[in-house]
């Protein structure tokens, strides 16, 4: 064999070896890829199984809690206290979920609820972490002190102004908005200031207990030293017709995620969804700062009824088209197809929103059906107005024993109510036990044998402009006051 032939054969062997090596590498790569794909699908299947199991556990937990909470009396909001955990028995669910729920309760000072929730778990006896958390919560609970009820302040707002350029546009309504309303920017700054100063939202029902015989006894609020209890309320959350186009929200809704949001009508007629008023703004704040809400309690929404509630046209006038005011007449001109089916849909949607709000810690109160001055009104008018509230608002928002008087009026002077007061006797007879007026002092709380009264403080343009010293315990008015407000704010 000559030299050329040997070289050719050597080159062929070399090419075959390279080809074999390449094929080997490709086979290995293919095997690795197959293994990776198999691992991916196995992991995905395992994850899906885990998620399904967690979902079942969560559903079981929620079912047990809902069963325990069934029939719970009005005013309970989202209380997840010891009664719920105790009635639920052994709560199922992953340890991490239960620990997370308990931690949330503890952050909101509901240590009894957190402790009972963990102890009710079938995992408790064998979980060192759960037992450690219970010990931690018991230690934190021992540090709580009883907050004096006569030092619980009560602050309130009207509908918040989202677009100041529309509210303060020089028309006839500007002065009223400037006096009694608060802008979203001001509200957010006030809320942050109060949180920074240690304020915590409590319910009127934390302050008192209404007994079966109708008597009312003081409640008990337990907070860490340095924390300060306050009650929050908002008047007229009906989104009246007269406010249309003035830079305020138009209604409350439940969005696709189950969150309470506002609708806002833009200049071009389109609808935006967002946090444009007090309820969703507080909801978002509590999501970030759960310790701002005592036992999960938020504010009290005081409703009239003559334009409906929560932005829905639910009053009987929208069904009968009788005794309409000028704004309602205009509403029907703009909505000629609003019929009985549309009316029933409004009631359905308003009820859905109200139920979602109650589940999330909000409460409702009467603000009188027609926004009447109860001091000036005759007993007969008070009775007629109250019956309308019971007929057309109560079915939507549910039972309430709280009345927040319009115009800051009251059923009597500063002295305790007595049975000689026919207006009080009537209101008590139809289920009202807690009465709130407007008072300029830092706090005013009064207990009688069968009622509780509390004064409220208006945090609005008028108060911040003329009496900044009266809100110094809550915030610095100079830092909060919205520069978009026309000054001077009109005097009252």
Phi, psi and omega per residue, in radians:
X1 nan 2.193 -3.089
X2 -1.362 3.018 -3.064
X3 -1.098 -0.691 -3.116
X4 -1.093 -0.700 -3.132
X5 -1.167 -0.685 3.110
X6 -1.088 -0.725 -3.133
X7 -1.137 -0.695 3.123
X8 -1.077 -0.791 -3.128
X9 -1.149 -0.650 3.111
X10 -1.096 -0.718 3.128
X11 -1.139 -0.676 3.120
X12 -1.105 -0.775 3.130
X13 -1.072 -0.677 -3.126
X14 -1.135 -0.742 3.136
X15 -1.141 -0.668 3.122
X16 -1.111 -0.730 3.140
X17 -1.094 -0.727 3.127
X18 -1.096 -0.714 3.139
X19 -1.125 -0.714 3.139
X20 -1.135 -0.712 3.112
X21 -1.099 -0.750 -3.137
X22 -1.101 -0.779 3.112
X23 -1.070 -0.714 3.120
X24 -1.058 -0.757 3.137
X25 -1.118 -0.714 3.137
X26 -1.117 -0.709 3.121
X27 -1.084 -0.789 3.130
X28 -1.071 -0.780 3.134
X29 -1.061 -0.728 3.132
X30 -1.115 -0.743 3.104
X31 -1.077 -0.761 3.124
X32 -1.063 -0.763 3.136
X33 -1.071 -0.765 3.119
X34 -1.050 -0.751 -3.139
X35 -1.104 -0.765 -3.142
X36 -1.074 -0.797 3.139
X37 -1.072 -0.771 3.121
X38 -1.065 -0.757 3.123
X39 -1.087 -0.697 -3.137
X40 -1.063 -0.842 -3.108
X41 -1.211 -0.603 3.077
X42 -1.124 -0.766 3.135
X43 -1.126 -0.717 3.134
X44 -1.103 -0.748 3.135
X45 -1.102 -0.736 3.113
X46 -1.093 -0.746 -3.141
X47 -1.115 -0.743 3.129
X48 -1.101 -0.726 3.103
X49 -1.088 -0.708 3.134
X50 -1.115 -0.753 -3.136
X51 -1.120 -0.722 3.119
X52 -1.097 -0.702 3.125
X53 -1.143 -0.736 3.112
X54 -1.106 -0.681 3.117
X55 -1.104 -0.734 3.097
X56 -1.112 -0.728 3.120
X57 -1.075 -0.755 3.140
X58 -1.111 -0.743 3.130
X59 -1.075 -0.709 3.110
X60 -1.108 -0.731 3.124
X61 -1.081 -0.826 -3.112
X62 -1.151 -0.655 3.131
X63 -1.119 -0.717 3.124
X64 -1.137 -0.739 -3.138
X65 -1.147 -0.766 -3.136
X66 -1.125 -0.668 3.109
X67 -1.103 -0.709 -3.137
X68 -1.196 -0.547 -3.065
X69 -1.510 -0.131 -3.079
X70 -1.049 2.369 3.127
X71 1.418 0.108 -3.132
X72 -1.088 2.396 -3.051
X73 -1.220 2.822 -3.119
X74 -1.046 2.701 3.097
X75 1.565 -0.075 -3.068
X76 -1.344 -0.402 3.128
X77 1.006 -2.289 -3.131
X78 -1.833 0.503 3.136
X79 -0.941 2.152 3.073
X80 -2.031 0.899 -3.005
X81 -1.428 -2.878 -3.015
X82 -1.171 -0.510 -3.135
X83 -1.062 -0.778 -3.099
X84 -1.105 -0.843 -3.101
X85 -1.119 -0.685 -3.093
X86 -1.183 -0.758 -3.114
X87 -1.213 -0.489 -3.064
X88 -1.243 -0.316 -3.109
X89 1.274 -2.551 3.123
X90 -1.264 2.085 -3.079
X91 -1.596 2.224 3.093
X92 -1.505 2.957 -3.118
X93 2.252 2.759 -3.131
X94 -1.172 2.681 3.140
X95 -1.019 -0.698 -3.099
X96 -1.132 -0.665 3.109
X97 -1.134 -0.793 -3.137
X98 -1.124 -0.732 3.119
X99 -1.112 -0.652 3.106
X100 -1.160 -0.761 3.107
X101 -1.087 -0.767 -3.130
X102 -1.119 -0.690 3.135
X103 -1.120 -0.682 3.112
X104 -1.104 -0.751 3.092
X105 -1.062 -0.774 -3.118
X106 -1.123 -0.666 3.093
X107 -1.065 -0.488 3.127
X108 -1.726 0.362 2.998
X109 1.212 0.255 3.092
X110 -1.665 1.216 -3.088
X111 -1.199 -0.625 3.101
X112 -1.065 -0.768 3.123
X113 -1.113 -0.722 -3.141
X114 -1.124 -0.754 -3.124
X115 -1.138 -0.810 -3.127
X116 -1.139 -0.639 3.126
X117 -1.064 -0.798 -3.129
X118 -1.223 -0.708 -3.129
X119 -1.163 -0.465 -3.122
X120 -1.383 -0.119 -3.136
X121 -1.343 2.460 3.069
X122 -1.158 -0.274 -3.134
X123 -1.544 -0.152 -2.965
X124 -1.024 -0.804 -3.058
X125 -1.049 -0.543 -3.112
X126 -1.834 0.153 -3.091
X127 -1.908 1.877 3.120
X128 -1.137 -0.594 -3.124
X129 -1.164 -0.757 3.107
X130 -1.102 -0.768 -3.139
X131 -1.112 -0.666 3.105
X132 -1.133 -0.714 3.118
X133 -1.123 -0.699 3.102
X134 -1.058 -0.762 3.098
X135 -1.080 -0.702 3.120
X136 -1.114 -0.771 -3.135
X137 -1.177 -0.644 3.109
X138 -1.124 -0.657 3.111
X139 -1.173 -0.736 3.133
X140 -1.176 -0.677 3.118
X141 -1.077 -0.637 -3.112
X142 -1.152 -0.286 -3.135
X143 -1.573 -0.151 -3.116
X144 -1.189 2.640 3.088
X145 -2.219 2.651 3.139
X146 -1.333 2.201 -3.113
X147 -1.489 2.313 -3.114
X148 -1.147 2.148 -3.070
X149 -1.129 -0.513 -3.125
X150 -1.336 0.028 3.069
X151 -2.059 0.362 3.049
X152 -1.529 1.987 3.121
X153 -1.504 2.728 -3.090
X154 -2.290 2.021 -3.116
X155 -1.955 2.618 3.139
X156 -2.517 2.802 -3.140
X157 -2.320 2.877 2.861
X158 -1.775 -3.006 3.096
X159 -0.942 2.356 -3.106
X160 -1.395 2.575 3.097
X161 -1.562 2.085 3.127
X162 -1.557 -0.828 -3.124
X163 -1.943 1.776 -3.079
X164 -1.148 -0.477 -3.115
X165 -1.163 -0.447 3.135
X166 -1.573 -0.604 3.124
X167 -1.294 -0.687 -3.106
X168 -1.849 1.140 -3.079
X169 -1.925 0.238 3.052
X170 1.504 0.048 3.137
X171 -1.445 -3.088 -3.040
X172 -1.146 -0.375 -3.101
X173 -1.547 -0.200 -3.064
X174 -0.996 -0.790 -3.080
X175 -1.045 -0.748 3.125
X176 -1.139 -0.749 3.087
X177 -1.051 -0.737 -3.097
X178 -1.120 -0.605 -3.111
X179 -1.313 -0.924 -2.868
X180 -1.903 0.005 -3.124
X181 -1.994 2.877 -3.081
X182 -2.205 2.489 3.120
X183 -1.453 2.792 3.108
X184 -1.034 -0.717 3.136
X185 -1.084 -0.766 3.108
X186 -1.110 -0.768 -3.120
X187 -1.048 -0.788 -3.132
X188 -1.106 -0.688 3.119
X189 -1.183 -0.689 3.115
X190 -1.123 -0.797 -3.132
X191 -1.037 -0.786 3.134
X192 -1.115 -0.731 3.132
X193 -1.086 -0.789 -3.136
X194 -1.129 -0.670 3.091
X195 -1.117 -0.777 -3.133
X196 -1.092 -0.499 -3.127
X197 -1.575 0.087 3.014
X198 1.651 0.194 3.140
X199 -1.320 2.537 -3.123
X200 -2.356 2.263 3.124
X201 -1.218 2.290 3.034
X202 -2.206 2.912 3.119
X203 -1.669 2.662 2.977
X204 -1.014 -0.501 -3.141
X205 -1.382 -0.182 2.931
X206 -1.351 -0.469 -3.062
X207 -1.413 -0.374 -3.100
X208 -2.634 2.838 3.064
X209 -2.163 2.225 3.069
X210 -1.672 2.051 -3.077
X211 -1.487 2.902 -3.068
X212 -1.066 -0.502 -3.124
X213 -1.502 0.100 3.104
X214 1.602 -0.141 3.098
X215 -1.305 2.741 -3.116
X216 -2.175 2.217 -3.130
X217 -2.115 2.631 -3.137
X218 -1.051 2.518 3.082
X219 -1.600 -2.884 -3.129
X220 -2.467 2.185 3.103
X221 -2.027 2.100 -3.081
X222 -1.938 2.068 -3.098
X223 -2.320 2.769 3.034
X224 -1.125 2.632 3.088
X225 -0.947 2.389 3.124
X226 1.676 -0.348 3.085
X227 -1.419 2.639 -3.082
X228 -2.285 2.238 -3.099
X229 -1.431 2.470 3.004
X230 -2.564 2.708 3.080
X231 -1.852 2.436 -3.139
X232 -2.045 2.355 3.048
X233 -2.507 2.845 3.103
X234 -2.433 2.322 -3.108
X235 -1.638 2.646 2.910
X236 1.065 0.761 -3.140
X237 -1.456 1.078 -3.139
X238 -2.032 -0.231 -3.099
X239 0.928 1.189 -3.062
X240 -1.009 2.676 3.114
X241 -0.994 -0.662 -3.030
X242 -1.145 -0.274 -3.128
X243 -1.567 -0.050 -3.114
X244 -0.995 2.281 3.093
X245 1.377 0.123 -3.092
X246 -1.818 0.390 3.009
X247 1.457 0.446 3.119
X248 -2.183 2.797 3.127
X249 -1.033 2.809 -3.121
X250 -1.935 -0.368 3.069
X251 -2.968 2.968 2.997
X252 -1.831 2.498 -3.141
X253 -2.408 2.918 2.935
X254 -1.837 2.074 -3.074
X255 -1.437 -3.083 -3.056
X256 -1.139 -0.326 3.116
X257 -1.655 0.027 -3.116
X258 1.497 0.116 3.133
X259 -1.540 2.600 3.047
X260 -1.417 2.190 -3.139
X261 -2.355 3.015 3.043
X262 -1.879 2.638 2.856
X263 -1.683 2.527 3.098
X264 -2.397 2.247 -3.102
X265 -1.575 2.090 3.140
X266 -1.379 2.957 -3.109
X267 -1.037 -0.581 -3.093
X268 -1.500 0.099 3.127
X269 1.601 -0.185 3.115
X270 -1.254 2.776 -3.098
X271 -1.936 2.197 3.042
X272 -1.782 2.574 3.113
X273 -1.976 2.253 -3.135
X274 -3.095 -2.879 -3.102
X275 -1.760 1.537 -3.016
X276 -1.957 -0.004 -3.126
X277 -2.599 -3.114 -2.916
X278 -1.059 -0.778 -3.014
X279 -1.041 -0.994 3.139
X280 -1.173 -0.507 3.111
X281 -1.148 -0.727 3.076
X282 -1.189 -0.696 3.106
X283 -1.002 -0.813 -3.134
X284 -1.147 -0.657 -3.123
X285 -1.143 -0.731 -3.126
X286 -1.214 -0.537 3.049
X287 -1.025 -0.662 3.124
X288 -1.465 -0.529 -3.060
X289 -2.293 1.282 -3.098
X290 -1.047 -0.408 3.141
X291 -1.281 0.021 3.075
X292 -1.459 -0.216 -3.052
X293 -2.099 1.876 -3.132
X294 -1.136 2.049 -3.113
X295 0.958 0.454 3.110
X296 1.477 0.072 -3.097
X297 -1.360 2.449 3.121
X298 -2.011 -2.180 -3.054
X299 -1.916 -3.120 3.128
X300 -2.008 2.229 -3.117
X301 -1.769 2.021 -3.097
X302 -1.671 2.058 -2.987
X303 -2.003 2.380 2.842
X304 -1.520 -2.912 3.129
X305 -2.505 -0.179 -2.963
X306 -1.179 -0.409 3.005
X307 -1.906 0.257 -3.050
X308 1.576 -2.908 -3.080
X309 -2.363 2.560 2.996
X310 1.028 0.333 -3.137
X311 1.666 0.037 -3.136
X312 -1.849 2.441 -3.048
X313 -1.566 1.435 -2.951
X314 -1.837 -0.091 -3.127
X315 -1.244 2.741 -3.079
X316 -1.057 -0.457 -3.136
X317 -1.069 -0.498 -3.133
X318 -1.347 -0.207 3.054
X319 -1.673 -0.756 -3.073
X320 -1.541 -0.384 -3.045
X321 1.023 0.575 3.119
X322 -1.943 2.611 3.086
X323 0.957 0.821 -3.103
X324 -1.459 2.535 3.000
X325 -1.546 3.111 -3.048
X326 -1.099 -0.610 3.140
X327 -1.233 -0.637 3.097
X328 -1.213 -0.640 3.055
X329 -1.035 -0.777 3.122
X330 -1.123 -0.660 3.115
X331 -1.006 -0.774 -3.118
X332 -1.266 -0.504 3.046
X333 -1.145 -0.668 -3.133
X334 -1.421 -0.340 -3.118
X335 -2.279 1.166 -3.056
X336 -1.119 -0.354 -3.115
X337 -1.624 0.148 3.127
X338 -1.268 1.794 -3.075
X339 -2.004 -2.923 -3.095
X340 -1.114 -0.631 3.104
X341 -1.119 -0.711 3.106
X342 -1.148 -0.691 3.098
X343 -1.057 -0.814 3.130
X344 -1.102 -0.617 3.108
X345 -1.151 -0.665 3.096
X346 -1.054 -0.778 3.121
X347 -1.102 -0.751 3.131
X348 -1.055 -0.814 -3.104
X349 -1.215 -0.695 3.115
X350 -1.101 -0.702 3.125
X351 -1.135 -0.697 3.098
X352 -1.042 -0.788 3.138
X353 -1.143 -0.799 -3.129
X354 -1.041 -0.749 3.133
X355 -1.112 -0.734 3.121
X356 -1.113 -0.680 3.124
X357 -1.134 -0.758 3.128
X358 -1.095 -0.694 3.106
X359 -1.110 -0.436 -3.085
X360 -1.732 0.241 3.002
X361 1.804 0.012 -3.140
X362 -1.572 2.651 3.085
X363 -2.197 2.889 -3.124
X364 -2.166 2.680 3.104
X365 -2.468 2.739 2.999
X366 -1.346 2.430 3.019
X367 -2.050 0.385 -2.941
X368 1.211 2.541 -3.079
X369 -1.099 -0.789 -3.036
X370 -1.822 0.327 -3.106
X371 0.923 0.930 -3.057
X372 -1.652 2.763 3.051
X373 -1.533 1.824 -3.033
X374 -1.230 -0.356 3.086
X375 -1.198 -0.765 -3.084
X376 -1.473 -0.458 -3.063
X377 -1.200 2.536 3.042
X378 -1.257 2.863 3.089
X379 -1.040 -0.694 -3.136
X380 -1.099 -0.749 3.131
X381 -1.162 -0.707 3.101
X382 -1.033 -0.736 -3.136
X383 -1.149 -0.760 3.139
X384 -1.109 -0.779 -3.125
X385 -1.140 -0.771 -3.123
X386 -1.111 -0.662 3.134
X387 -1.129 -0.642 3.070
X388 -1.107 -0.694 3.119
X389 -1.109 -0.755 -3.133
X390 -1.167 -0.559 -3.096
X391 -1.399 -0.647 -2.939
X392 -2.042 -0.205 3.114
X393 -1.960 -0.807 -3.124
X394 -0.955 -0.719 3.123
X395 -1.054 -0.375 -3.123
X396 -1.573 -0.805 -3.033
X397 -1.693 -0.211 3.125
X398 1.594 -3.126 -3.123
X399 -1.099 2.534 2.950
X400 -2.624 2.577 3.069
X401 -1.997 0.378 -3.093
X402 -2.003 2.322 2.983
X403 -2.155 2.250 3.094
X404 -1.968 1.959 -2.959
X405 -1.268 2.393 3.030
X406 -1.240 2.690 3.135
X407 1.096 0.165 -3.082
X408 1.206 0.307 -3.123
X409 -1.297 -3.141 3.128
X410 -2.749 2.960 -3.130
X411 -1.437 -0.182 -3.137
X412 -2.897 -3.003 3.114
X413 -1.431 -2.809 -3.038
X414 -1.264 -0.250 -3.139
X415 -1.288 2.689 -3.088
X416 -1.016 2.544 3.041
X417 -1.085 2.621 3.029
X418 -2.331 2.966 3.114
X419 -1.181 -0.207 3.083
X420 -1.349 -0.172 3.133
X421 -1.579 1.832 -3.044
X422 -1.136 -0.540 3.125
X423 -1.186 -0.779 3.101
X424 -1.099 -0.779 -3.127
X425 -1.030 -0.703 3.116
X426 -1.159 -0.867 -3.108
X427 -1.057 -0.674 3.102
X428 -1.136 -0.656 -3.084
X429 -1.175 -0.442 -3.137
X430 -1.754 0.205 2.937
X431 1.922 0.151 3.140
X432 -1.692 2.272 -3.086
X433 -2.150 -0.373 -3.063
X434 -2.105 2.247 -3.014
X435 -2.245 2.288 -3.097
X436 -2.207 2.270 3.062
X437 -1.948 -2.753 3.029
X438 -2.089 2.284 -3.107
X439 -2.426 2.446 -3.039
X440 -1.487 -0.116 -3.114
X441 -1.426 2.932 -3.069
X442 -1.089 -0.743 3.034
X443 -2.681 2.519 3.089
X444 -2.571 1.932 -3.113
X445 -2.264 2.349 -3.111
X446 -2.374 2.266 3.067
X447 -1.908 2.363 2.953
X448 -2.064 -3.133 -3.131
X449 -1.081 -0.580 -3.054
X450 -2.333 0.532 3.084
X451 -2.840 2.855 2.899
X452 -2.281 2.451 3.066
X453 -2.145 2.600 3.068
X454 -2.556 2.400 3.046
X455 -1.474 2.642 -3.120
X456 -2.107 2.673 -3.109
X457 -1.988 2.196 3.128
X458 -1.443 2.178 3.107
X459 -1.879 1.443 -3.009
X460 -2.408 -3.055 -3.109
X461 -1.037 -0.734 -3.121
X462 -1.075 -0.853 -3.081
X463 -1.134 -0.775 -3.102
X464 -1.174 -0.579 -3.087
X465 -1.393 -0.773 -3.033
X466 -1.655 -0.487 -3.067
X467 -2.331 0.998 -3.106
X468 -1.068 -0.481 -3.138
X469 -1.173 -0.357 -3.094
X470 -1.400 -0.131 3.126
X471 -2.076 0.218 -3.069
X472 -1.071 -0.468 3.128
X473 -1.254 -0.292 -3.070
X474 -1.837 -0.747 -3.068
X475 -2.911 2.943 3.078
X476 -1.622 1.906 -3.076
X477 -1.065 -0.580 -3.137
X478 -1.117 -0.599 3.129
X479 -1.405 -0.463 -3.045
X480 -1.551 -0.653 -3.003
X481 -0.900 2.166 -3.076
X482 -1.287 2.151 -3.115
X483 -1.155 -0.242 3.100
X484 -1.338 -0.201 3.128
X485 -1.250 2.322 3.010
X486 -1.193 2.408 3.086
X487 -2.178 2.620 0.011
X488 -1.262 2.607 3.004
X489 -1.126 2.342 -3.097
X490 -1.000 2.395 3.104
X491 -1.266 2.714 3.107
X492 -1.770 nan nan
